[in-house]
Amino acid sequence: MTAHRIDWEGLAGALAGIECSRDPGRLAAASRDYYFYSPILAEVLDGRVGELLVRPRDEAEVVRVAAACARFRVPLTIRGGGTGNYGQCVPLEGGVILDITGLDRVLAVGAGSVLCEAGILIAALERAVRAHGQALLMYPSTRDIATIGGFIAGGYAGVGSIRHGILKDPGNVRLIRVVTVEEVPRVIELRGADIQKVHHAFGTNGIITRLELALAPAVDWLHQILLFPDYRRALEFGVAASRPDLDSFLLTTVERRFARFYGVLGERFPADRDAVFAMVNPAHLDAWRALAARFGGVETLCLDDAGIRAAQLPPAFECAYNHTTLMALRHERSFTYLQIAYPMPFDPALVLRQMERYGDELHFHHEFARQFGEYAVFALPLVAYFDRERVYEIIAEFEADGCLVFDPHVYTIEDGGMKTIDTAQIEFKRVADPHGLMNPGKTRGWNAAMARA
Ligand SMILES: Cc1cc2nc3c(=O)[nH]c(=O)nc-3n(C[C@H](O)[C@H](O)[C@H](O)COP(=O)(O)OP(=O)(O)OC[C@H]3O[C@@H](n4cnc5c(N)ncnc54)[C@H](O)[C@@H]3O)c2cc1C
């Protein structure tokens, strides 16, 4: 909680007419995200709650909330869908939780781009652009419950990254518009390289109200499951299928020990085979199937969106990325996970050595993607949790293998994936959040002494 006494009455007056709630149940729910994936984070974040939930409906109301928080020096934490994994929207110092989901309009769909408000659910945005024959370049596997602003402020890559790279890659995000948290807030628009000042800053340096994103012509992707006789061949297929002339939107390998968590798929993913989950362009299906067959791949599912829905099966992307961990946690809460980037060129033999090393302690799953113009391979292995010390021993071993570990057991930007303080983001925080009120505690690049009095 904040050190000074907050004038809640004054704040309420300044927010008159904007939807607010102090209901303890709503506040508790709005103060959590998916940090429960990490028992280490749960220990430090459980019980941290905001004191006032505010839900503006448009940018003008966001400006009023920002002005009031600045005037009364109230910490301000923005919440979209609340699906982040690192406690990104847990209000460490209490204060106001700004629920951004009221800003949910699509403002313009042009040829190759969309302008929208930041609180729209990604699934709704995708539906809107598909009505124009276009599609988003990428989305997290939480597409149906996460907001686009939350993805840009807290996410990294996702479904579609094998085709279009990561969020950070130039051109994918074209405009970020933010409201500053000052007594008289300003609206600032960032384009080109300046976008990186706010992307993945966890809502610490400006309230994103609008975004312009690049689009691609829509493809009716086929959701496919392939089974392989062993995980090595599934990985080798992943490497071979990472080619621009074989068009896919998702390419995920999941080893057989996950099969018991994917019961809904029945014999489509039995416990004696390793699986590939893919989204494939129908125009490239024959070549894709022929390549899979060379590695012993056998198809057990191939349906378009409508077919998947009619069969009441999960889309391929809900069997991938961090949904694999979620599926496991629904069965057994004792697991946790790691996020790894492999050294390139990717060598499946390294994974086989790691599987040997860890036995039943780790279950493996890999994502084939692209970043900075090159192919990349990520893993989100499931870890049978023993204790903190053991998790960090495993991390050190992956690092010794040449892997980069994005630590999902910490809540600051720098301790997780970024490793160093992004000075451009901190400089922009001086501009957009001069009193240091936004999502306090989430960046190590800021300290109380930097705040304007
Ligand atoms: C099952 C599962 C699968 C996932 N898969 C992926 C994946 O494939 N790729 C990936 O990158 N992530 C993934 N994630 C993490 C997360 O779901 C995504 O990053 C998601 O897009 C976050 O959106 P959200 O609306 O839930 O954001 P929230 O969790 O609400 O917020 C995330 C961060 O952004 C800030 N924020 C939110 N809105 C704004 C705004 N308007 N202005 C400024 N700051 C803001 C918040 O304060 C917080 O720090 C996954 C998580 C789960 C649980």
The ligand as an SDF file (V2000), in Angstrom:
LIG
                    3D

 53 58  0  0  0  0  0  0  0  0999 V2000
   -2.8610  -20.1090  -21.1990 C   0  0  0  0  0  0  0  0  0  0  0  0
   -2.0100  -18.9210  -21.5220 C   0  0  0  0  0  0  0  0  0  0  0  0
   -1.4470  -18.8180  -22.7800 C   0  0  0  0  0  0  0  0  0  0  0  0
   -0.6830  -17.6700  -23.1420 C   0  0  0  0  0  0  0  0  0  0  0  0
   -0.0990  -17.6260  -24.3700 N   0  0  0  0  0  0  0  0  0  0  0  0
    0.6480  -16.5230  -24.6850 C   0  0  0  0  0  0  0  0  0  0  0  0
    1.2660  -16.4250  -25.9640 C   0  0  0  0  0  0  0  0  0  0  0  0
    1.1070  -17.2730  -26.8310 O   0  0  0  0  0  0  0  0  0  0  0  0
    2.0210  -15.3260  -26.2100 N   0  0  0  0  0  0  0  0  0  0  0  0
    2.1720  -14.3070  -25.3020 C   0  0  0  0  0  0  0  0  0  0  0  0
    2.8600  -13.3170  -25.5880 O   0  0  0  0  0  0  0  0  0  0  0  0
    1.5780  -14.3760  -24.1030 N   0  0  0  0  0  0  0  0  0  0  0  0
    0.8250  -15.4470  -23.7720 C   0  0  0  0  0  0  0  0  0  0  0  0
    0.2230  -15.5100  -22.5560 N   0  0  0  0  0  0  0  0  0  0  0  0
    0.2760  -14.3340  -21.6660 C   0  0  0  0  0  0  0  0  0  0  0  0
   -0.9700  -13.4200  -21.8810 C   0  0  0  0  0  0  0  0  0  0  0  0
   -2.1350  -14.2010  -22.0560 O   0  0  0  0  0  0  0  0  0  0  0  0
   -0.8770  -12.5620  -23.1270 C   0  0  0  0  0  0  0  0  0  0  0  0
    0.2920  -11.8040  -23.1500 O   0  0  0  0  0  0  0  0  0  0  0  0
   -2.1020  -11.6610  -23.2420 C   0  0  0  0  0  0  0  0  0  0  0  0
   -2.1170  -11.0580  -24.4940 O   0  0  0  0  0  0  0  0  0  0  0  0
   -2.2170  -10.5890  -22.1910 C   0  0  0  0  0  0  0  0  0  0  0  0
   -3.4120   -9.8580  -22.4660 O   0  0  0  0  0  0  0  0  0  0  0  0
   -4.3840   -9.4380  -21.2690 P   0  0  0  0  0  0  0  0  0  0  0  0
   -5.4760   -8.6030  -21.8350 O   0  0  0  0  0  0  0  0  0  0  0  0
   -4.8230  -10.6140  -20.4870 O   0  0  0  0  0  0  0  0  0  0  0  0
   -3.3930   -8.5350  -20.4410 O   0  0  0  0  0  0  0  0  0  0  0  0
   -3.2850   -8.3370  -18.8650 P   0  0  0  0  0  0  0  0  0  0  0  0
   -2.8290   -9.6130  -18.2260 O   0  0  0  0  0  0  0  0  0  0  0  0
   -4.5360   -7.7520  -18.3500 O   0  0  0  0  0  0  0  0  0  0  0  0
   -2.1330   -7.2580  -18.8120 O   0  0  0  0  0  0  0  0  0  0  0  0
   -0.8160   -7.5710  -19.1850 C   0  0  0  0  0  0  0  0  0  0  0  0
    0.0860   -6.3780  -18.8540 C   0  0  0  0  0  0  0  0  0  0  0  0
   -0.2250   -5.3060  -19.7290 O   0  0  0  0  0  0  0  0  0  0  0  0
   -0.6430   -4.1470  -19.0000 C   0  0  0  0  0  0  0  0  0  0  0  0
   -1.7410   -3.5520  -19.7680 N   0  0  0  0  0  0  0  0  0  0  0  0
   -2.9270   -4.1220  -20.1120 C   0  0  0  0  0  0  0  0  0  0  0  0
   -3.6460   -3.2710  -20.8640 N   0  0  0  0  0  0  0  0  0  0  0  0
   -2.9140   -2.1280  -20.9860 C   0  0  0  0  0  0  0  0  0  0  0  0
   -3.1170   -0.8820  -21.6280 C   0  0  0  0  0  0  0  0  0  0  0  0
   -4.2370   -0.6290  -22.2980 N   0  0  0  0  0  0  0  0  0  0  0  0
   -2.1560    0.0670  -21.5180 N   0  0  0  0  0  0  0  0  0  0  0  0
   -0.9970   -0.1760  -20.8640 C   0  0  0  0  0  0  0  0  0  0  0  0
   -0.7580   -1.3400  -20.2240 N   0  0  0  0  0  0  0  0  0  0  0  0
   -1.6880   -2.3080  -20.2940 C   0  0  0  0  0  0  0  0  0  0  0  0
   -1.0670   -4.6530  -17.6430 C   0  0  0  0  0  0  0  0  0  0  0  0
   -0.9100   -3.6630  -16.6380 O   0  0  0  0  0  0  0  0  0  0  0  0
   -0.1040   -5.8200  -17.4450 C   0  0  0  0  0  0  0  0  0  0  0  0
    1.1140   -5.3390  -16.9720 O   0  0  0  0  0  0  0  0  0  0  0  0
   -0.5220  -16.6410  -22.1850 C   0  0  0  0  0  0  0  0  0  0  0  0
   -1.0850  -16.7490  -20.9130 C   0  0  0  0  0  0  0  0  0  0  0  0
   -1.8270  -17.8730  -20.5860 C   0  0  0  0  0  0  0  0  0  0  0  0
   -2.4420  -17.9490  -19.2240 C   0  0  0  0  0  0  0  0  0  0  0  0
  1  2  1  0
  2  3  1  0
  2 52  2  0
  3  4  2  0
  4  5  1  0
  4 50  1  0
  5  6  2  0
  6  7  1  0
  6 13  1  0
  7  8  2  0
  7  9  1  0
  9 10  1  0
 10 11  2  0
 10 12  1  0
 12 13  2  0
 13 14  1  0
 14 15  1  0
 14 50  1  0
 15 16  1  0
 16 17  1  0
 16 18  1  0
 18 19  1  0
 18 20  1  0
 20 21  1  0
 20 22  1  0
 22 23  1  0
 23 24  1  0
 24 25  2  0
 24 26  1  0
 24 27  1  0
 27 28  1  0
 28 29  2  0
 28 30  1  0
 28 31  1  0
 31 32  1  0
 32 33  1  0
 33 34  1  0
 33 48  1  0
 34 35  1  0
 35 36  1  0
 35 46  1  0
 36 37  1  0
 36 45  1  0
 37 38  2  0
 38 39  1  0
 39 40  1  0
 39 45  2  0
 40 41  1  0
 40 42  2  0
 42 43  1  0
 43 44  2  0
 44 45  1  0
 46 47  1  0
 46 48  1  0
 48 49  1  0
 50 51  2  0
 51 52  1  0
 52 53  1  0
M  END
$$$$
